[in-house]
Amino acid sequence: MKKLFRNILNQFLGHTTDGYFRVPDTAQDLPNPKNDTPWAGTLKLSMDKFNKLTRKDGHGSPGFYAIIGIVLAAITLVEFLIFYVESLGVLLIPIMLVLSLMKFVIVVAFFMHLRFDNRVFTIVFFAGFVLAVVIAIILLLVFAIKPVFS
Amino acid sequence: MSTVSEEHVNSTGVDNKKLMMWIFLGSDCLFFGSFISTYLVYRNRSLSGPYPNEILDIPLTTVSTFVLLMSSLAMVLAVSYVQRGSQVIGRYWTLATALLGLVFMGFQVYEFSHFAHLGLTPRTNIFGSTFFTMTGFHGGHVTFGVIWLVIFAISRLAETLKQKMLIVGSVLSVVIAMTGLMMTHTLDVIPHIPSIVAYSVFGVGLLGTIGTLFLLKSSDNQNIESIKKEEGNLELAGLYWHFVDIVWIVIFTVVYLISANDGAPLL
């Protein structure tokens, strides 16, 4: 873990581990620069680590699932606490929707294995899901334009 | 009795059963999507009470949501352990999932009866109609899932008759313990039950649960081959169970957290 943080810091600062800043003498010294993504490759490095962690043997380990379960419980607790913050007003609705979407995606991706599984399943499921959301939005718009009790 | 390796070669390159389950879940999204959007369309349109802000109990429903989330965790652990060849642990987690599903149903039964006492039924107002239809169908899905998991644990994950009987015994013991627990809480309401009877029923159920689970563990035959055959079928049950969980995640947000402060409509 310490090595990972040092690596990220080094990449972020463009610093080599031998105590010198990496300054190329000529353009040819860096023919295929590894760190040409935003934030000097930190994002890419983190994503690579994440992909490696979540794609181990095609499935997560029991410990990994336990961590996901703790994250889900924590999000539910946050939702419960935010519900009693009265100063939020109308902001409560988008915050709650984002939090529930996070839980939805976490369960579908990891517990239902869509992240590890064939892409066909993702397409089939989200075809139905997106259709349901679109129909719901259209229905709400129709009734918002012409209320039933006018 | 089929795993991916025994399936016929097909053009999709994936397990047919699993694809069928995902197609079903996609269509079930539309099923519940229609209920949730109907609820939202008729939100704040009840002409008489009780209104959501008078009866919805957020702390209680947060606990039941937590229980259902943990049942999802138990389910994924059951599938994970069976795929790793741990028969007895997979069987325990499957039973734990069914048990947590039962607890969630207990919460829902309590909530429905409590609402009925407060005067909210499907006939009372448009909130009652949409609320009971949506949560009722979700409860039906949970009940079906619990039955599926218990039958699976008995008929597929257990090989010998002794194991099957022990699983039936453990589920019955849990139900007896829950009944005893409920009786201890209703002693002031139903004075005809002596308290010693209520606590005895709870104790018998608890001892039965611990005893049957212990015997189940000691009767393990570690036949990994037989259990490996069932991992695909258990995964299907798992997909269904997780879907029931994500539907509740949406219902909890839309009906409880967002609509809990709704009162009489502003006409």
Interface residues (C-beta under 8 A of the other chain):
Chain A: H59 G60 S61 P62 Y65 A66 I68 G69 L72 A73 T76 E79 F80 F83 L92 I93 M96 L97 L99 S100 K103 F104 V107 V108 F110 F111 M112 H113 N118 V120 F121 V124 F125 F126 A127 G128 F129 L131 A132 V133 I135 A136 L139 L140 F143 V148 F149
Chain B: T12 G13 V14 K18 L19 W22 I23 L25 G26 S27 D28 C29 L30 F32 G33 S34 I36 S37 T38 L40 V41 Y42 R45 I58 P59 T62 T65 F66 L69 M70 S72 L73 M75 V76 L77 S80 Y81 Q83 E235 G238 L239 H242 F243 D245 I246 I249 V250 F252 T253 L257 I258 A260 P265 L267
